[in-house]
Amino acid sequence: MTDTHDALWLDAAQQRAWRAYLVGSTLLMDRLDRDLREAHDLSLPEYEILVRLSEAPERRLRMAALADSLSHSRSRVTHTVSRMERGGLVDRVACVSDGRGVEARLTDKGFALLETAAHTHVRGVREYLVALSTDDDFAAVGRVFDAVTDRLVSAQPGLDIR
C-alpha cells in the first residue's frame, strides 16, 4: 500500500518546490503585469502579443498562429487583439498567402509602445527573477521548462509555440 500511496503524492521536498513554483510564478506574472499596466497602460498578455508580432516576418501573424504561440484560446486572443486594434496598436488584415485568413499586424504605434514597454518588462524580469538566481540555477530553470514545453507540445501535434 505504501508504494501506491507514494505514487499518488509528492514527497515533502517536491511539494515545497511545487508550491514555491506555483506561488512564485503567480506573483511574478502579477507583478510584471502590474508594472506594465502602471507604466504603459498595457497588460502582460497585450505585451506578449506585441512581442510575438514584432518577431514575425513583416510584423504579422495569422490569428491562429498567434494564439498558438501564446498558448491562449483563439477567442481570448481575438478579444485582446480587438481591444488593441481600437487603441491603434495592431490591425487585422487579410492573410497574404491565401486571402481567406486573418492576420494581426503590428502598427508603428504598437511597435513604438513595445520599444518603450520592453525596458519596464526586462527590468522587472531581471529584478524579480534573474537577480535572485545564480547563472546555473537560471539555466536549470530554462532547461526544465524547455523539457516541459517539449513534452507537452509533442502531445499536441501541429502546435507551434516557439
N, C-alpha and C positions, 0 to 999 in steps of 0.2 A: 504494500500500500504506500509506502514511503516513496518509491520510485514514481508512481503515478502522481502523488501529491507534489513531489519536487518538480515534475514536468509541467505542472499547471501553474506554478508560481515562480516569480523571480526570487533569487536569493537576496539577502539584505543589501549587499553591495550593488547588485544590479538594480534593485528597487530604488536605492538612493540616487544612483546615476540617472535612471529613467526619470524620476521625479525632478531632479535638477535640470535635466534637458527640457521637460515639459514646462516647468515654471520659468526657467531662464529664457527659453525661446519665445514664450508668450510675452514676457516682459520686454524682451529685446525688440520684438516686432512692434509692440505697442509704443515703445519709446521712439523708435525710428519713424513710425507713422506720425506720432505727435510732433516730433521735431520738424518734419516736412510740412505738416498742416500749419504749425505756428509760424514758420519762416516763409512759406511759399504758397499757402492755401492749396496744398497738393497732398493727396493721400499716398500711402505707400503703394497700393495697387495701381494708382494712376502713374506714379513714378516708374514702376516696373513696366508699364505699357510704353511709356516714353523711351525707356532704355531699350526694350526689345525692338521698337520701331527704328530707333537710331542706329541699331546694329544691322538692320536688314538692308538688302540691296534697294537703292532708291528710297530708303526710309519708309518702306511699305511692306505690309504682310497681309495675307488672306486672314479674314477674321477667325476662321477655324484654326489656322496655324498659330495665330496669336494666342488664342485660348489654350491650345495645347502647350505652348511654350511657357505659359504661366500656371499650368495645372489648375485652371479655373473652368467653370462651366461656360459654354458658349453664351448662354443668356446673361450671365454675370458680366462677361466681357462686353457684350453688346450694350448693356445698360451703362457700364462705365465709359465706353467709347462714346456713346450718345451724349453723356454729360460733358466729356472732354471736347467733343465736337462743338457743343454750344459755347464753350469757352475759347474756341479757336485754336486749341492745341493740336487737334488731329482733324482730318476729314475722311470721309468714306468715298471711295471711287470704284469704278468698275475694274475688275481684275484685268491686268494687262494681258495675261496669257490666254484667257478664253472669253472675256467679256461678260460671262454669266455670274461669276462670283463677285464678292465684295471684298475690297481690301481697305484696311486702315492705313492712312498715310500721315506721317508726322509733318506738321506745318513748321514754317520758320519760327513762328511764335512758340510752338511746343518745344522745338529744339533749343531756343534761347532759354526757356524756363528750365529745361533739363540741364543745360550747362551751369546754370546758377544753383539749382537744387542739388546737383551732384556733389558740390562742396559740402553742403549740410549733411547729406546722406553718408558720404565717405568719412567725414569727421566723426559722425555717430558710430559707424561700424568700427572705426579704429578705437574710439574712446570706450565703447561699451563691450567690445569683444576682443579685438586684436591686441590691445594693450594689456589685457588681463591674461593673455596666453603666452606661453613660450612659442618660439617658432616651430618646435617639434610638436607641441600639443595642437597648435593651429593646423599644421599639416596633417596630423592624425584625424582631426575633425573633417577635413576635406576628403581624406581617403575613405573614412567611414561613410560619409554621405554620398560620395561617388558610388560606393558599393550598394548603398540603399537605393539610389536612383537607378543603377544598372539592373538590380533585381526587380524593382517594381515596374520599370519601363519594359523589361523583357516579358512581363506578364500581360502587357497591353501592346500587341503588335500594331504598328502604324503610328504610335505616339512618338512625336519628335519634339522633345523639350530642350534640347541642347543647342 
